[in-house]
Amino acid sequence: MKFLVVSVSTLFLTLSLLSGCSKDENVSAAKEEAKAGVEAAKTEAKEATAEAKDAAKETKEVGKEAVKETKEAAKEATAEAKAMGADSAEVKAVKDAGQEAVQEVKDVAKEANAEAKDTIKEVKEAGKELVQDVKQDGKAVVEAAKNGVAPAGATTDPAAPAAGTTAPAAGTTAPAQ
């Protein structure tokens, strides 16, 4: 299962690149970047949920097929026992063993289906959490753009200004360290 990881540094990248732009332009760019991040997170969450649903459907089909094959094998075993001239007690024992095997396969299939449903729920919840996290990151970036500063730890780009500072004005150089 894969989820798009959209961090504050990704969302703030536009602001870092547009450091020579006006504050309004930075805020607008931050809003667009945040919106795009949320849409990407929603898309990833939907895709992950669809994959989990497909896997659950496949699990259900495999379980049905296994039950069907086990039933057929049990019938064949019972028929063979009869054909070999087994007495009624032996035939009943073979038939009972076949029914027990079918029930075991049904139980395993039922458990697998329940686990697949749980996985779908977990994926949906993780997707919701991802979208909320991205929304929060986006809000932090927009707020930072409004204030003209980067949120703490917003970027790992060594060329970007340190957290809590503003970029040098366009056409100037940063002070020597």
N, C-alpha and C positions, 0 to 999 in steps of 0.2 A: 504494500500500500504506500503510495507516495503522496505527499502533500507539498504544495508549494510553500516555501518558506520565504515570507516577505518580511523583512526586518526594517527597523527604523532607518538603518543605514541605506537600504535600497530606496526607501521612500524619500530620504533626504538627499539622495544623489542629485536629483534635479536642482535642488536649492544650492548645493555646492557648486554645480556647474554654472548656475545662473547668478553667481555672487555679484556680478556687475549690473544686474537688473534691479529695477525698483522693488520696493517692499511689496507693493500691490501685485507686481508680476510674480514675485516669489511666492506670495500667498496663493495666487491663482494656480501657479504651477504645482505647488504642494497639494492643493485640493484635487487637481486632476490626477496627480500621481497616487494620492490616497484612494481616490475613486477607482483607478485602474487596478490598484493592489487588491481592493475589496472584491472587484469583479473577478480577478484572477483567482483569488481564494475561493470564491463561490463556485467557480468553474471546477477547480480542483476537487472541492468537496463533493460536488455533484458527480464528477467522474469516478471518484473513489467509492461513492455509494452505489453507483451503477455497477462497478466491478464487483462489489460485495454481493449485490443482488444476483448478478450473473453466476457468481460462484455458488451461491445458495441454491439457485435453480439447478445448476449442474449436480450439486450434492444430492438434491432431491431425486433427480433422474437416475443417478448412480444407485441410490438406495432402492428405488422402484425396480430397477433392472436386477439388482442383487436378490431381492425378494422373489422376483419372477423366476430367476434361474434356480434358486434354492427350492422353490416349490416344484419345479420341473424335475430336479434331481431327486427329490423325495418321492415323487410319483414313479419315476423310473426305478428307484430302488425297491419300492413296494411291488411294482410289477415284476421285477426280476426275482424277488423273493417268492412270489406266487408261481412264476414260471419254473423255478428250480424245485418246486414241490414242497416248499416249507409249510409246516403246519400252521394253523390259524394263530397260535400264540406267537410264533416267530414273525409272521407277517405283521401282526399287530405291533410287535416290538419295533420292527423296521419302520412302520407307518408312524408310530409315536416319536421315534428318533427323528424322522423327517419333519414332523410338525414342530418338534422342539428346535430343530435347526432353523426352520422358517421363522419361528418366534424370536430367536436370538438375532437373526439378521434384521428383522423388523425393529427390534429394540435398538440395535446399533444405528440403523438408518434414522430412527426417530431422534436419537441423541445427536447425531450429526446434523440433522435439520435444525434442532433447537440451538446448537452451537452456531450454525450459520446465521440464524435469525439474531442471535446475540451479537455476532460480529457486525451485522448490518447496523444494529443500534449503536454499537461502539463507534463505527465509522461515521455515522451521522452525527453523533455527539462530538467527535473529534473535529469534524468539518465545521460544526457550529462554533466550537472553541477557536478554531483557526480564523474564521471570519471575524469573530469578536476581537481576537488579538490584533488582527490586521487593522480593524477599525480603530482600535485604541492607539496603535502606532501611528495611523494616519492622522488622528486627532492631535497627537503630540507633535507631529511634524508641522501641521498647519498652525498650531498654537506657537510653535517655535518660529515659524516664518513670520507670523504676526508680530512677534517680539524681536525679530531680527537676529535670533541666536539659534544655535543647534541644540537639541536636547542632549543631555549628558550621554556620552557614549554613542552618539548618533551615527558616527562614521568611523570606519577604520582606515580610510584613505589618508595616507601620510601627507598628501598635498592639501588636504582640507584643513581649515582652521581648527584649532583645539576646541573642545566642547566648552560652551559658555562664552565664546569670543566670536567676533564677527570677522568676516574675510576682509583683507585689505581692499581699499577702493580700487576700482578698475584703473589700470595704468600705473599703479604704484607697486612697490615691492614690500614684502613682509620684512619686519625688522630682523636683524641678525640675532641668532640665538646665542 
